[in-house]
Amino acid sequence: MANEVATPTLKEALKQDRAQFDDCTPCRVVGSATFVGLGAFTYVSGHSQLKAQEAVIRQSKSVFGLGSRRAAITTTSAVFVGLGVYRWFA
């Protein structure tokens, strides 16, 4: 049984993966900027579309009113920005 390879611990395996798949700085910058930009775009365009369609949404008597739609757009935007920050530091 001299040919057996020792199984690495979790910390060792994570360290090996990080060394093998570590991103270069330009990759991180582009990835982070993309997510942050997508979050900003989603926030601005989503809220402007809600403002433009406010009367139609109110008349529709939908279960999802303006408040829940605003919250959904803001949450989605915050998630994208958070992913951008995570991408930069992780």
Summary of the structure (lengths in Angstrom):
residues: 90
radius of gyration: 22.0
end to end distance: 39.6
largest distance: 76.6
contacts: 198
relative contact order: 0.15
helix: 79%
strand: 0%
